[in-house]
Amino acid sequence: MTSPQPAPPRPIGRIPVLEVSPVIEGGRWPAKATPGEVVPVEATVFREGHDAVAATAVLFGPDRRVHSWAPMEDVAPGLDRFRGFLQPDATGDWSFRVEAWSDPYSTWAHDATIKIDAGQDVDLMLAEGARLFEQITARSLQRRRTPQDAELLADVARELADTSRPAEARLAMATTHDVRAALRRIPLRRLMSPSATYPLRVHRRLALAGSWYEMFPRSEGATQRRDGTWRSGTFVSAAKRLPAIAAMGFDVVYLTPVHPIGTTFRKGRNNTLDAQPGDPGSPYAIGSPEGGHDAIHPELGTERGFKAFVAQAQENGLEVALDLALQCSPDHPWVTEHPEWFTVRADGSIAYAENPPKKYQDIYPLNFDNDPAGIYAEVLRVVRLWIARGVTLFRVDNPHTKPLDFWEWLLAEVHATDPDVIFLSEAFTKPAMMETLARIGFHQSYTYFTWRNTKEEVLEYLEEVSGEAGSVMRPSFWPTTHDILPPYLQEGGVAGFAIRAVLAATGAPTWGIYSGYELVEDVPRPGADEQIDNEKYEYRPRDWERADEIGISMLLGRLNELRRAHPALQQLRNLTVHTTTNDQVVAFSRRVRAEHLPAAGRPGATQDDVVLVVLTLDPHQVQESTVLLDLESLGLTRPEGVEDQPFFTAHDLLSGESYPWGQHPYVRLDPRQRVAHVLRIGPA
């Protein structure tokens, strides 16, 4: 058997273009974006000799026509690294490339300035400039320019050709800021050398930015009888919670599995092996004689009831996400109908799930190696069935325990027919697996955010997920889940819950909370980083009237309100970390330039949207710090002669207060009163 012949290497261009990003495995998988998202494009561009080079990022729409292009700046002088920003405006399969070119204007302007200032070749340099501007003002270029730019450049051409004018005046007119800006918009390009064209898949906005609220529908409206047994909540009773979830500004209500639950090896309270009569069991032990993944637990309601729940969610502005957990209880119909889909051990028993030392006797994992075609087809059928019932998002349980080629196939199949359906990967695992799940099609990913607590850990992780990784692995920040109660929140009290909410809501465009966060549920099961009386194994109705007293629900609502109002908080790859003088205080900002703001929301916007977060990490003690602001990242310039006096306004979006600030403001954060400043930055 002969090996396939490798593709011939692409010849290097006249102006080399190397190390283009965002590119995933040489273009094997598309980078990701959403409509309105600002996509940084970078490349290394250089040439022989001393002539100036420049680069342009070009965006092609799904119809393969040029949609837009953006000039690229040399962001690492001496390293030849150029960056520009593209912004698709609709969903679909887009593409982009980088075009490098020789820049005759910049070459001439540089040389002419040096020589004329030194009195060398003055007439020759101006004559060459006049000849150059004949090309710059050629009709083919002028008709693409605005009337103002075209008139300006024509005036320069006439000035350079007028030998009666002083040399210094002619040079000065040809090198003004306005002239350079006009030639940045429509340049004269020579020796244009394009890179390869790379894929960019643009999903709908919710794939990048949204807020999720997780609930166990059986707990909402559950009641305990006099004999101690429980009556399950239903879709009808759970729907009564939807207006409150919507009032807090959430976009998605995420339901844990709603399927029938097995009774064999059913787990009791707190994951014990001795389930008592009436214990509901884990909803992740899917399947019973009533049905499997396509069925609905009869205690929750019917298919009609589920669809009514979805309709009520939509009336409240919420979409419904469902857990997709590809595992079975021993009572699942697949166990008897398709025993080949499971692993049989040497003693003839079916292998149950284990993550030593944890054992899940109530769950049988699928074995994708025995009948992949059969399993693939059945899972796709199940997914499409729930899509037909109104589910638009899936939170996928433990995808890293299933084959990657299966996920690549399934996600592609669903995308082909239902491109707006979103899949969130719940894979708390090694980086290579998490990243590859994102590459092959998962829209979002759970992250290590939950375990990042110190200043160094928090800031390093924020920069990591918002950097180049953000072109493929969109992070979803969750302070807790139904399985995880981190030590920080076991000890942090109300302030700790507030701190992690602010950090999650502003640190990533997508975030979520698990029901009960509003009540500061912080008591762990002894010896485990999870809650006591885990809702996975019992009913957990809650007294929601207490939420307003605690105040976390109001904070959640305000954070979601700010996220919707500020495009800067809806972007991922726009984060800058600012230095602080206290290891318990972090500061970071997000900025969207005025030209990238959505026209519908800010018609004629001339001011950038800039949000600065200054947050204490200490839920117990007052912390003070000086913040050393990176002014350029905030779009600010310190006026001449101003050292550290105030010259801009910081408006606190949480408290409503405004502060006159300079480059090095002082902050004091008392967690009993205020855990953070979330600030809109603007001119004084």
C-alpha positions as CSV (number, residue, x, y, z in Angstrom):
1,M,0.0,0.0,0.0
2,T,1.6,3.3,-1.1
3,S,1.4,6.4,1.0
4,P,-0.5,9.4,-0.4
5,Q,1.5,12.1,-2.0
6,P,1.8,15.3,0.0
7,A,0.3,18.5,-1.4
8,P,3.0,20.6,-3.2
9,P,4.2,23.4,-1.0
10,R,2.8,26.9,-1.7
11,P,5.5,29.1,-3.2
12,I,6.6,32.0,-1.1
13,G,5.2,35.3,-2.3
14,R,7.1,38.2,-3.7
15,I,6.4,39.9,-0.3
16,P,6.4,36.9,2.1
17,V,3.3,36.4,4.3
18,L,3.9,33.9,7.1
19,E,2.4,32.7,10.4
20,V,-1.2,33.9,9.6
21,S,-3.7,33.8,12.4
22,P,-6.4,32.9,13.3
23,V,-5.7,29.6,11.5
24,I,-6.5,26.2,12.9
25,E,-4.2,23.4,11.9
26,G,-3.3,25.1,8.6
27,G,-7.0,25.6,7.8
28,R,-8.1,22.1,8.5
29,W,-10.9,23.5,10.8
30,P,-12.3,27.0,10.6
31,A,-11.6,29.7,13.1
32,K,-14.8,31.0,14.7
33,A,-16.6,34.4,14.9
34,T,-20.1,35.8,15.3
35,P,-21.8,38.7,13.5
36,G,-20.4,41.9,14.8
37,E,-17.4,40.3,16.5
38,V,-14.1,42.0,16.0
39,V,-11.7,39.4,14.7
40,P,-8.0,40.2,15.0
41,V,-6.0,39.0,12.0
42,E,-2.2,38.8,12.3
43,A,0.7,37.8,10.0
44,T,4.4,38.2,9.7
45,V,5.2,40.4,6.6
46,F,8.6,41.5,5.4
47,R,10.8,41.9,2.3
48,E,14.4,42.3,1.2
49,G,16.1,45.6,1.3
50,H,14.8,48.8,2.9
51,D,11.6,49.6,1.0
52,A,8.5,49.9,3.2
53,V,6.0,47.0,3.2
54,A,2.3,47.0,4.3
55,A,-0.5,44.5,4.7
56,T,-4.2,44.3,4.3
57,A,-6.6,41.8,5.9
58,V,-9.4,40.8,3.4
59,L,-12.7,39.3,4.4
60,F,-14.7,37.2,1.9
61,G,-18.4,36.6,2.5
62,P,-20.2,33.2,2.1
63,D,-20.6,34.0,-1.5
64,R,-16.8,34.2,-1.8
65,R,-16.9,37.9,-2.8
66,V,-14.9,40.5,-1.0
67,H,-17.0,41.8,1.8
68,S,-14.5,44.2,3.4
69,W,-10.8,44.8,4.0
70,A,-8.8,46.4,6.8
71,P,-5.4,48.0,6.9
72,M,-2.9,46.2,9.2
73,E,-0.5,47.9,11.6
74,D,3.0,46.8,12.5
75,V,2.4,45.9,16.1
76,A,5.9,44.6,16.8
77,P,8.4,46.9,15.2
78,G,11.5,44.9,14.4
79,L,9.6,41.6,14.4
80,D,7.5,42.4,11.3
81,R,4.2,41.4,13.0
82,F,1.2,43.0,11.5
83,R,-2.4,43.1,12.9
84,G,-5.7,44.2,11.5
85,F,-9.4,43.7,12.4
86,L,-12.2,42.2,10.4
87,Q,-15.9,42.2,11.3
88,P,-18.3,39.8,9.6
89,D,-22.0,40.8,9.8
90,A,-23.9,37.6,9.1
91,T,-23.7,33.9,9.9
92,G,-22.3,31.4,7.4
93,D,-19.0,30.1,6.1
94,W,-16.7,33.0,5.5
95,S,-13.0,33.2,4.7
96,F,-10.1,35.6,4.9
97,R,-6.6,36.2,3.7
98,V,-3.7,38.6,4.2
99,E,-2.4,40.6,1.3
100,A,1.2,42.0,1.6
101,W,2.5,44.7,-0.7
102,S,5.3,47.1,-1.3
103,D,4.3,50.6,-0.1
104,P,5.9,53.1,-2.5
105,Y,4.3,56.1,-0.7
106,S,5.8,55.3,2.7
107,T,9.1,54.5,1.1
108,W,9.2,57.9,-0.6
109,A,7.9,59.9,2.4
110,H,10.6,58.3,4.6
111,D,13.5,58.9,2.2
112,A,12.3,62.4,1.0
113,T,11.9,63.7,4.6
114,I,15.5,62.6,5.5
115,K,17.1,63.9,2.3
116,I,15.3,67.2,2.0
117,D,15.9,68.0,5.7
118,A,19.6,67.3,4.9
119,G,19.5,69.3,1.7
120,Q,20.3,66.2,-0.5
121,D,18.7,65.5,-3.9
122,V,15.9,67.9,-3.1
123,D,14.7,68.5,-6.6
124,L,15.0,64.8,-7.5
125,M,13.0,63.6,-4.5
126,L,10.2,66.1,-5.2
127,A,10.2,65.1,-8.8
128,E,9.9,61.5,-7.8
129,G,7.1,62.5,-5.4
130,A,5.2,64.2,-8.2
131,R,5.6,61.2,-10.4
132,L,4.4,58.9,-7.6
133,F,1.3,61.1,-7.0
134,E,0.4,60.8,-10.7
135,Q,0.0,57.1,-10.0
136,I,-1.8,57.7,-6.7
137,T,-4.4,60.0,-8.3
138,A,-5.0,57.7,-11.3
139,R,-8.7,57.5,-12.1
140,S,-8.9,53.8,-11.1
141,L,-8.0,54.7,-7.5
142,Q,-9.6,58.1,-7.3
143,R,-13.1,56.9,-8.1
144,R,-12.9,54.4,-5.2
145,R,-12.1,57.2,-2.8
146,T,-14.4,59.7,-1.0
147,P,-14.7,63.0,-2.7
148,Q,-12.8,64.6,0.2
149,D,-9.9,62.2,-0.1
150,A,-9.8,62.4,-3.9
151,E,-9.7,66.2,-3.8
152,L,-7.0,66.3,-1.1
153,L,-4.7,63.9,-3.0
154,A,-5.2,65.8,-6.2
155,D,-4.2,69.0,-4.5
156,V,-1.0,67.3,-3.3
157,A,-0.2,66.1,-6.8
158,R,-0.5,69.7,-8.1
159,E,1.6,71.1,-5.2
160,L,4.4,68.6,-5.8
161,A,4.5,69.4,-9.5
162,D,4.6,73.2,-8.8
163,T,8.4,73.9,-8.9
164,S,7.7,77.6,-7.9
165,R,6.7,76.6,-4.4
166,P,9.3,76.1,-1.6
167,A,10.6,72.5,-1.3
168,E,9.7,72.4,2.4
169,A,6.1,73.4,1.8
170,R,5.7,70.8,-1.0
171,L,7.0,68.1,1.2
172,A,5.0,69.2,4.2
173,M,1.7,69.1,2.2
174,A,2.5,65.6,0.9
175,T,3.2,64.1,4.4
176,T,0.4,65.5,6.5
177,H,-1.7,63.2,8.8
178,D,-4.7,63.6,6.5
179,V,-2.7,62.5,3.5
180,R,-1.4,59.5,5.3
181,A,-4.9,58.6,6.5
182,A,-6.3,58.9,3.0
183,L,-3.6,56.6,1.6
184,R,-4.3,54.2,4.5
185,R,-7.9,53.9,3.3
186,I,-7.1,53.5,-0.4
187,P,-3.4,52.9,-0.8
188,L,-1.2,52.5,-3.9
189,R,0.0,48.9,-3.8
190,R,2.8,47.3,-5.7
191,L,4.0,43.7,-5.8
192,M,0.8,42.5,-4.0
193,S,1.4,39.0,-2.5
194,P,-1.6,37.2,-1.0
195,S,-1.5,34.5,1.6
196,A,-3.6,31.3,1.3
197,T,-7.3,31.9,2.0
198,Y,-8.4,30.5,5.3
199,P,-11.9,29.5,6.6
200,L,-13.9,31.5,9.2
201,R,-17.2,30.0,10.4
202,V,-19.6,32.7,11.7
203,H,-22.2,31.4,14.2
204,R,-25.1,33.3,15.7
205,R,-24.4,35.8,18.5
206,L,-25.4,33.5,21.3
207,A,-22.5,31.2,20.5
208,L,-20.2,33.9,21.7
209,A,-22.1,36.0,24.2
210,G,-24.9,34.9,26.5
211,S,-25.9,34.1,30.1
212,W,-27.1,30.7,31.2
213,Y,-29.2,29.7,34.2
214,E,-29.1,26.0,35.2
215,M,-32.1,24.3,36.9
216,F,-33.3,20.9,37.8
217,P,-37.0,21.1,36.7
218,R,-38.0,18.4,39.2
219,S,-37.0,20.6,42.1
220,E,-39.1,23.6,41.1
221,G,-42.5,23.0,42.7
222,A,-41.5,19.8,44.4
223,T,-43.4,19.2,47.7
224,Q,-42.9,16.8,50.6
225,R,-45.9,14.8,51.8
226,R,-46.7,14.2,55.4
227,D,-45.2,10.7,55.3
228,G,-41.9,12.1,54.2
229,T,-42.1,11.1,50.5
230,W,-41.9,13.7,47.7
231,R,-44.0,14.8,44.9
232,S,-41.8,15.9,41.9
233,G,-42.0,19.2,40.3
234,T,-43.2,19.3,36.7
235,F,-42.7,21.4,33.6
236,V,-45.8,23.3,34.7
237,S,-44.4,24.2,38.1
238,A,-40.9,24.8,36.7
239,A,-42.3,27.3,34.2
240,K,-43.4,29.5,37.1
241,R,-39.7,30.2,37.7
242,L,-39.1,31.5,34.2
243,P,-40.2,35.1,34.7
244,A,-37.8,35.5,37.6
245,I,-34.9,34.0,35.6
246,A,-35.7,36.3,32.7
247,A,-36.0,39.3,35.1
248,M,-32.3,38.6,36.1
249,G,-31.4,39.1,32.4
250,F,-30.5,35.5,31.5
251,D,-30.7,34.4,27.9
252,V,-30.7,30.6,28.4
253,V,-32.5,28.3,30.8
254,Y,-30.5,25.0,30.9
255,L,-32.2,21.9,32.1
256,T,-30.5,18.8,33.4
257,P,-31.7,15.6,31.8
258,V,-35.5,15.2,31.8
259,H,-35.5,11.5,30.8
260,P,-36.8,8.5,32.8
261,I,-34.3,7.4,35.5
262,G,-33.3,3.8,36.2
263,T,-33.9,2.0,39.5
264,T,-31.1,-0.6,39.3
265,F,-28.2,0.6,41.6
266,R,-30.1,3.9,42.0
267,K,-28.1,6.3,44.1
268,G,-29.5,7.7,47.3
269,R,-28.9,11.1,48.9
270,N,-25.3,12.4,48.6
271,N,-24.3,9.7,46.2
272,T,-24.9,6.8,48.6
273,L,-25.5,3.3,47.5
274,D,-28.6,2.8,49.7
275,A,-31.4,4.6,48.0
276,Q,-34.5,4.9,50.1
277,P,-38.0,4.6,48.9
278,G,-38.9,7.7,47.1
279,D,-35.4,8.9,46.3
280,P,-35.5,10.2,42.8
281,G,-32.1,9.0,41.6
282,S,-29.6,10.9,39.5
283,P,-31.1,12.2,36.2
284,Y,-27.8,11.2,34.6
285,A,-28.7,7.5,35.1
286,I,-30.8,7.7,32.0
287,G,-33.3,5.1,31.0
288,S,-36.1,2.9,32.4
289,P,-38.9,0.8,31.1
290,E,-40.6,4.1,30.3
291,G,-38.0,4.9,27.7
292,G,-34.5,6.3,27.1
293,H,-32.9,9.5,25.7
294,D,-35.9,10.2,23.5
295,A,-38.4,9.9,26.3
296,I,-39.6,12.3,29.1
297,H,-39.8,11.3,32.7
298,P,-43.5,10.8,33.4
299,E,-43.3,12.7,36.7
300,L,-42.2,15.8,34.8
301,G,-45.0,15.7,32.3
302,T,-45.6,14.9,28.7
303,E,-44.1,15.9,25.4
304,R,-46.9,18.5,25.1
305,G,-45.9,19.8,28.6
306,F,-42.3,20.1,27.5
307,K,-43.2,22.0,24.4
308,A,-45.4,24.3,26.5
309,F,-42.4,25.0,28.8
310,V,-40.3,25.9,25.8
311,A,-43.0,28.2,24.5
312,Q,-43.3,30.0,27.9
313,A,-39.5,30.3,28.0
314,Q,-39.6,31.9,24.6
315,E,-42.3,34.3,25.7
316,N,-39.9,35.4,28.5
317,G,-37.0,35.9,26.0
318,L,-35.3,32.7,27.0
319,E,-34.0,29.8,24.9
320,V,-33.9,26.2,26.3
321,A,-30.7,24.2,26.6
322,L,-30.8,20.5,27.4
323,D,-28.2,18.2,28.9
324,L,-27.0,15.7,26.3
325,A,-25.6,12.8,28.5
326,L,-24.6,9.8,26.3
327,Q,-24.8,7.2,29.0
328,C,-27.4,4.7,30.3
329,S,-28.8,3.3,33.4
330,P,-28.8,-0.6,33.5
331,D,-32.6,-0.3,32.8
332,H,-32.2,1.7,29.6
333,P,-34.0,0.1,26.6
334,W,-30.6,0.2,24.7
335,V,-29.2,-2.3,27.1
336,T,-31.5,-5.1,26.0
337,E,-32.1,-3.9,22.4
338,H,-28.4,-3.2,21.7
339,P,-26.1,-5.0,24.2
340,E,-23.3,-4.6,21.6
341,W,-23.3,-0.9,22.4
342,F,-21.7,-1.6,25.8
343,T,-18.5,-3.1,27.2
344,V,-18.8,-6.6,28.6
345,R,-16.3,-7.6,31.2
346,A,-14.6,-11.0,31.7
347,D,-17.3,-12.1,34.2
348,G,-20.1,-11.3,31.8
349,S,-21.2,-8.1,33.5
350,I,-21.5,-4.8,31.7
351,A,-18.9,-2.3,32.8
352,Y,-20.3,0.7,34.7
353,A,-18.7,4.1,34.7
354,E,-15.7,4.8,36.9
355,N,-13.4,7.7,37.5
356,P,-11.3,6.2,40.3
357,P,-11.9,6.4,43.1
358,K,-15.4,7.5,42.1
359,K,-17.7,4.7,41.0
360,Y,-21.0,5.2,39.1
361,Q,-22.7,1.8,39.4
362,D,-26.0,3.4,38.1
363,I,-24.4,4.4,34.8
364,Y,-23.3,2.3,31.8
365,P,-21.0,4.1,29.3
366,L,-21.5,3.5,25.6
367,N,-18.8,1.6,23.7
368,F,-18.5,3.4,20.3
369,D,-16.2,0.7,18.8
370,N,-18.6,-2.2,18.5
371,D,-21.3,-0.7,16.3
372,P,-20.3,2.9,15.5
373,A,-22.8,3.3,12.7
374,G,-25.7,2.2,14.8
375,I,-24.8,4.5,17.7
376,Y,-24.0,7.4,15.5
377,A,-27.4,7.2,13.7
378,E,-29.3,6.8,17.0
379,V,-27.7,9.7,18.7
380,L,-28.3,11.9,15.7
381,R,-32.0,10.8,15.7
382,V,-32.3,11.7,19.4
383,V,-30.6,15.1,19.0
384,R,-32.9,16.0,16.1
385,L,-35.9,14.9,18.0
386,W,-35.1,17.4,20.8
387,I,-34.4,20.1,18.3
388,A,-37.9,19.5,16.9
389,R,-39.3,19.8,20.5
390,G,-37.8,23.3,20.7
391,V,-34.3,22.8,22.2
392,T,-31.8,25.2,20.6
393,L,-28.7,24.5,22.8
394,F,-27.1,21.4,24.2
395,R,-24.8,21.2,27.2
396,V,-22.9,18.0,26.5
397,D,-21.9,16.0,29.5
398,N,-18.4,14.6,29.5
399,P,-17.7,14.8,25.7
400,H,-14.1,13.9,26.4
401,T,-15.1,10.4,27.2
402,K,-16.5,9.8,23.7
403,P,-14.5,9.5,20.4
404,L,-13.6,12.8,18.7
405,D,-14.4,11.5,15.3
406,F,-17.9,10.8,16.5
407,W,-18.3,14.4,17.7
408,E,-16.8,15.8,14.5
409,W,-19.4,13.8,12.5
410,L,-22.4,14.6,14.7
411,L,-21.7,18.4,15.0
412,A,-21.2,18.6,11.2
413,E,-24.5,16.7,10.6
414,V,-26.4,19.0,12.9
415,H,-24.8,22.1,11.5
416,A,-25.8,21.1,8.0
417,T,-29.5,21.1,8.9
418,D,-29.7,23.3,12.0
419,P,-26.8,25.8,12.0
420,D,-28.2,27.8,14.8
421,V,-28.1,25.0,17.3
422,I,-25.3,25.5,19.9
423,F,-23.2,22.9,21.7
424,L,-21.5,23.6,25.0
425,S,-18.7,21.2,25.9
426,E,-18.6,20.2,29.6
427,A,-15.0,18.8,29.5
428,F,-13.0,19.5,32.6
429,T,-10.0,17.7,31.3
430,K,-6.5,18.1,29.8
431,P,-5.9,21.1,27.5
432,A,-5.3,19.1,24.3
433,M,-8.7,17.4,24.6
434,M,-10.5,20.6,25.5
435,E,-8.9,22.5,22.6
436,T,-9.6,19.7,20.1
437,L,-13.2,19.4,21.0
438,A,-13.5,23.1,20.2
439,R,-11.6,22.7,17.0
440,I,-13.9,20.0,15.6
441,G,-17.1,22.0,16.2
442,F,-18.1,22.6,19.8
443,H,-19.3,26.2,20.0
444,Q,-18.4,26.8,23.6
445,S,-16.4,25.2,26.4
446,Y,-16.4,24.9,30.1
447,T,-13.1,26.1,31.5
448,Y,-10.7,26.0,34.4
449,F,-12.1,29.4,35.6
450,T,-13.7,27.8,38.6
451,W,-10.3,26.9,40.1
452,R,-8.5,30.2,39.3
453,N,-8.4,32.2,42.5
454,T,-5.1,34.1,43.0
455,K,-4.3,37.3,41.2
456,E,-1.7,35.6,39.1
457,E,-4.0,32.7,38.2
458,V,-7.0,34.9,37.4
459,L,-5.1,37.4,35.1
460,E,-3.0,34.7,33.4
461,Y,-6.2,32.8,32.6
462,L,-8.1,35.8,31.4
463,E,-5.3,36.7,29.0
464,E,-5.1,33.0,27.8
465,V,-8.7,32.6,26.9
466,S,-9.1,36.0,25.4
467,G,-5.9,35.7,23.3
468,E,-5.3,33.5,20.2
469,A,-7.2,30.6,21.9
470,G,-10.3,32.7,21.6
471,S,-10.5,32.1,17.8
472,V,-11.6,28.6,18.4
473,M,-12.4,27.8,22.1
474,R,-15.0,30.2,23.4
475,P,-14.9,30.0,27.2
476,S,-18.0,29.7,29.4
477,F,-17.3,30.9,33.0
478,W,-19.3,29.2,35.8
479,P,-18.5,30.0,39.4
480,T,-20.2,26.7,40.5
481,T,-22.0,23.8,38.9
482,H,-24.2,21.1,40.3
483,D,-21.1,19.0,40.7
484,I,-18.6,21.6,41.9
485,L,-18.5,23.9,44.9
486,P,-14.9,25.2,45.0
487,P,-13.2,25.9,48.3
488,Y,-13.2,29.7,47.6
489,L,-17.0,29.8,47.7
490,Q,-17.2,27.4,50.7
491,E,-15.4,30.1,52.7
492,G,-16.2,33.4,50.9
493,G,-19.7,34.0,52.0
494,V,-22.0,36.5,50.2
495,A,-19.0,38.7,49.2
496,G,-17.2,35.6,47.7
497,F,-20.3,34.8,45.6
498,A,-20.5,38.4,44.5
499,I,-16.8,38.5,43.6
500,R,-17.0,35.4,41.4
501,A,-20.2,36.6,39.8
502,V,-18.6,39.9,38.7
503,L,-15.4,38.1,37.5
504,A,-17.4,35.5,35.5
505,A,-19.8,38.1,34.0
506,T,-17.1,40.5,32.9
507,G,-14.2,38.0,32.3
508,A,-16.0,36.2,29.4
509,P,-18.8,36.9,27.1
510,T,-20.6,33.7,28.1
511,W,-21.2,32.8,31.7
512,G,-23.6,30.8,33.8
513,I,-24.8,30.1,37.2
514,Y,-26.4,27.0,38.8
515,S,-29.8,27.5,40.5
516,G,-29.3,28.4,44.1
517,Y,-26.4,30.7,43.6
518,E,-28.7,33.6,44.5
519,L,-29.1,32.0,47.9
520,V,-25.3,31.6,48.5
521,E,-25.5,27.8,48.9
522,D,-22.0,27.2,50.2
523,V,-22.1,24.2,52.6
524,P,-20.0,21.3,51.2
525,R,-20.4,17.6,51.6
526,P,-17.6,16.6,54.1
527,G,-14.5,15.7,52.2
528,A,-15.7,16.8,48.8
529,D,-15.8,20.0,46.7
530,E,-19.5,19.7,46.1
531,Q,-22.6,20.8,47.9
532,I,-24.1,18.8,50.8
533,D,-27.5,17.3,49.8
534,N,-26.5,17.4,46.2
535,E,-29.5,18.1,44.0
536,K,-28.4,15.3,41.6
537,Y,-29.7,12.8,44.1
538,E,-32.7,14.5,45.7
539,Y,-35.4,17.2,45.3
540,R,-34.3,20.6,46.3
541,P,-37.1,23.2,46.4
542,R,-35.9,26.6,47.4
543,D,-37.3,29.6,49.2
544,W,-36.8,32.3,46.5
545,E,-38.2,35.1,48.7
546,R,-34.8,35.1,50.6
547,A,-32.9,36.0,47.4
548,D,-33.8,39.7,47.5
549,E,-32.6,39.9,51.2
550,I,-29.2,38.5,50.2
551,G,-28.8,40.7,47.2
552,I,-27.0,38.4,44.8
553,S,-30.0,38.1,42.5
554,M,-30.0,41.9,42.1
555,L,-26.3,41.9,41.3
556,L,-26.8,39.1,38.7
557,G,-29.6,41.2,37.1
558,R,-27.4,44.3,37.0
559,L,-24.4,42.4,35.6
560,N,-26.6,41.0,32.8
561,E,-28.1,44.4,32.1
562,L,-24.6,45.9,31.7
563,R,-23.5,43.1,29.5
564,R,-26.4,43.8,27.1
565,A,-25.8,47.5,27.2
566,H,-22.1,47.4,26.5
567,P,-20.7,45.8,23.3
568,A,-17.3,45.8,25.0
569,L,-18.6,43.1,27.4
570,Q,-20.0,41.0,24.4
571,Q,-16.5,40.6,22.9
572,L,-13.8,38.1,23.9
573,R,-10.6,39.1,22.2
574,N,-10.4,42.7,23.4
575,L,-9.1,42.3,27.0
576,T,-6.2,44.2,28.5
577,V,-4.8,43.6,32.0
578,H,-3.8,46.7,34.0
579,T,-1.2,46.6,36.8
580,T,-2.2,47.0,40.4
581,T,0.0,47.5,43.5
582,N,-2.0,45.0,45.7
583,D,-2.0,41.2,45.1
584,Q,-5.6,41.1,46.2
585,V,-6.8,43.5,43.6
586,V,-7.1,42.9,39.8
587,A,-7.9,45.3,37.0
588,F,-8.7,44.6,33.4
589,S,-10.6,46.4,30.6
590,R,-12.5,45.7,27.4
591,R,-12.7,48.1,24.5
592,V,-14.6,48.3,21.2
593,R,-13.6,51.1,18.9
594,A,-16.3,53.4,17.7
595,E,-15.9,52.2,14.1
596,H,-16.7,48.6,15.2
597,L,-19.8,49.4,17.3
598,P,-23.1,48.1,16.0
599,A,-24.7,50.8,13.9
600,A,-28.2,49.8,15.0
601,G,-27.4,50.3,18.7
602,R,-25.2,53.4,18.4
603,P,-26.0,55.3,15.2
604,G,-23.2,57.6,14.3
605,A,-21.2,56.6,17.4
606,T,-17.9,58.5,17.7
607,Q,-16.8,57.3,21.1
608,D,-15.3,54.0,21.9
609,D,-17.1,51.7,24.3
610,V,-14.6,51.0,27.1
611,V,-15.4,49.1,30.3
612,L,-12.8,48.9,33.1
613,V,-13.2,46.3,36.0
614,V,-11.3,46.8,39.3
615,L,-12.1,43.9,41.6
616,T,-11.0,42.7,45.0
617,L,-10.2,39.0,45.3
618,D,-10.5,39.1,49.1
619,P,-14.1,38.5,50.4
620,H,-13.1,39.2,54.0
621,Q,-10.9,42.3,54.4
622,V,-10.7,45.8,53.0
623,Q,-8.2,46.1,50.2
624,E,-6.6,49.3,48.8
625,S,-4.5,49.7,45.7
626,T,-3.2,52.1,43.1
627,V,-4.1,51.1,39.5
628,L,-1.5,51.8,36.9
629,L,-3.6,52.3,33.8
630,D,-2.5,51.4,30.3
631,L,-3.9,54.5,28.7
632,E,-3.5,53.4,25.1
633,S,-5.7,50.3,25.6
634,L,-8.4,52.6,27.1
635,G,-8.2,54.9,24.0
636,L,-6.9,57.8,26.2
637,T,-4.0,60.2,25.8
638,R,-2.6,62.1,28.8
639,P,-2.6,65.8,28.1
640,E,0.8,67.5,27.9
641,G,1.9,68.9,31.3
642,V,-0.5,66.7,33.2
643,E,1.3,64.2,35.4
644,D,-1.2,62.4,37.7
645,Q,-4.0,64.9,37.8
646,P,-7.5,63.9,36.7
647,F,-8.2,64.2,33.0
648,F,-11.0,61.7,32.3
649,T,-14.1,60.4,34.0
650,A,-14.7,56.9,35.3
651,H,-18.4,56.2,35.8
652,D,-19.2,53.3,38.1
653,L,-22.0,51.3,36.4
654,L,-22.8,49.4,39.6
655,S,-23.1,52.3,42.0
656,G,-23.9,55.2,39.7
657,E,-21.0,57.3,41.1
658,S,-18.5,59.1,38.9
659,Y,-14.8,59.7,39.6
660,P,-12.4,62.2,38.1
661,W,-9.3,60.0,37.4
662,G,-5.8,60.3,36.3
663,Q,-3.4,57.6,35.0
664,H,-2.8,56.2,38.5
665,P,-6.1,56.2,40.5
666,Y,-6.4,54.9,44.0
667,V,-9.2,52.5,44.9
668,R,-10.5,51.1,48.2
669,L,-12.7,48.0,48.1
670,D,-14.6,46.9,51.2
671,P,-16.3,43.5,50.5
672,R,-19.1,44.3,52.9
673,Q,-20.1,47.2,50.8
674,R,-18.5,47.0,47.4
675,V,-16.5,44.2,45.8
676,A,-15.8,45.9,42.5
677,H,-15.9,48.9,40.3
678,V,-17.3,48.2,36.8
679,L,-16.5,51.5,35.1
680,R,-17.4,53.2,31.8
681,I,-14.4,55.2,30.7
682,G,-14.9,58.4,28.9
683,P,-13.6,62.0,28.5
684,A,-13.8,64.4,31.3
